Amino acid sequence: MQVIRHEGGDGPVTALQRLRNYDRDYGYVMNKKKEFVGGVVSQDNLIKVIEDDSLSSDDLSPAMLEGGVSPVQSTDSMQDILSEVSSKPYPIPVVDENNKYIGVISKKYIFENTEQD
């Protein structure tokens, strides 16, 4: 998981470098208050934005995955989020009751933990 700041924070070049440094395909966008802003960026989308001279060099919005991303709540049960997590190619962001970013939950994590039951 890699967190990327929006609004006066990381631009596409910095975001791409962070993902590469941590060997991650996706980054989760939050504001200065560490609130998830509904965006997930991918390395592929960041590269497209960087290569497109018509786009702003410090705007992450064009690199965000289409359709936005709905986070799950930290209090949600695995059963409640199974459908959402299993339908996405990337881990789903987890937030608290104040929309503060906590981390992510992946298909791998859910399936490893349900197999143990």
Phi and psi in degrees as a GROMACS rama.xvg file:
@    title "Ramachandran Plot"
@    xaxis  label "Phi"
@    yaxis  label "Psi"
@TYPE xy
-136.503  132.143  GLN-2
-99.4367  137.483  VAL-3
-127.64  131.163  ILE-4
-84.0387  140.472  ARG-5
-106.265  170.612  HIS-6
57.9617  82.738  GLU-7
75.4735  16.6561  GLY-8
-110.13  -113.663  GLY-9
-88.0412  134.529  ASP-10
-91.2366  179.309  GLY-11
-58.1604  -38.3695  PRO-12
-66.0814  -46.7554  VAL-13
-64.4248  -42.2509  THR-14
-61.5899  -44.2289  ALA-15
-63.2274  -42.5204  LEU-16
-61.9573  -41.2828  GLN-17
-60.7608  -45.899  ARG-18
-62.3674  -42.2999  LEU-19
-65.7227  -41.5736  ARG-20
-60.3231  -34.3092  ASN-21
-102.504  10.0262  TYR-22
52.9518  51.352  ASP-23
-119.879  145.397  ARG-24
-89.0081  -25.9584  ASP-25
-128.8  149.042  TYR-26
-127.998  150.419  GLY-27
-110.735  124.049  TYR-28
-93.4673  129.607  VAL-29
-136.744  167.012  MET-30
-91.3734  -174.959  ASN-31
-64.0947  -22.2353  LYS-32
-87.1504  7.44439  LYS-33
64.6949  30.2509  LYS-34
-94.8557  136.376  GLU-35
-68.7976  130.241  PHE-36
-102.932  14.0279  VAL-37
86.1591  14.0364  GLY-38
-119.614  140.331  GLY-39
-127.59  130.417  VAL-40
-110.039  150.543  VAL-41
-115.822  158.621  SER-42
-58.3586  -43.4293  GLN-43
-59.0616  -46.4262  ASP-44
-67.2519  -37.2868  ASN-45
-63.3939  -41.3668  LEU-46
-62.1509  -43.4863  ILE-47
-60.1352  -42.7093  LYS-48
-65.2717  -43.9796  VAL-49
-62.3465  -39.2054  ILE-50
-77.5103  -16.1272  GLU-51
-90.0297  104.017  ASP-52
-65.2482  -17.2462  ASP-53
-80.6814  -9.08009  SER-54
-98.664  153.819  LEU-55
-64.2566  142.17  SER-56
-80.2293  -4.14362  SER-57
-127.733  16.7899  ASP-58
-107.152  119.428  ASP-59
-83.2852  -15.8395  LEU-60
-52.6347  -44.9806  SER-61
-65.4248  -18.4966  PRO-62
-90.6937  -7.25782  ALA-63
-72.0751  144.857  MET-64
-62.2401  142.871  LEU-65
-63.2664  146.949  GLU-66
86.2407  -4.63199  GLY-67
67.2732  173.219  GLY-68
-132.358  129.19  VAL-69
-94.5435  120.123  SER-70
-74.3534  163.488  PRO-71
-102.631  156.838  VAL-72
-84.8821  148.565  GLN-73
-64.2114  -18.4272  SER-74
-93.0187  -5.65756  THR-75
-68.1961  144.679  ASP-76
-80.6684  158.504  SER-77
-59.4349  -37.8542  MET-78
-62.212  -38.084  GLN-79
-69.1557  -29.5895  ASP-80
-104.073  -3.89447  ILE-81
-53.6819  -46.5812  LEU-82
-62.475  -45.9886  SER-83
-63.1643  -48.2719  GLU-84
-66.0596  -41.9628  VAL-85
-73.5586  -16.7284  SER-86
-90.9882  -4.61569  SER-87
-111.19  147.342  LYS-88
-80.3679  -4.91301  PRO-89
-126.054  157.364  TYR-90
-63.5061  147.908  PRO-91
-92.3435  135.254  ILE-92
-67.6995  146.245  PRO-93
-116.1  131.871  VAL-94
-126.46  161.887  VAL-95
-91.7225  -171.44  ASP-96
-65.1248  -16.0846  GLU-97
-102.604  15.09  ASN-98
65.9575  19.9272  ASN-99
-77.0773  131.963  LYS-100
-67.9084  128.024  TYR-101
-107.903  -40.6891  ILE-102
167.967  -152.676  GLY-103
-133.841  162.044  VAL-104
-130.398  133.373  ILE-105
-113.778  165.006  SER-106
-57.6084  -44.4414  LYS-107
-57.7054  -45.2892  LYS-108
-62.183  -45.8477  TYR-109
-63.73  -47.1825  ILE-110
-68.2419  -35.9523  PHE-111
-64.9196  -37.6227  GLU-112
-80.8568  -26.3076  ASN-113
-80.2823  -27.6516  THR-114
-67.0556  -27.7582  GLU-115
-76.9176  -20.3489  GLN-116
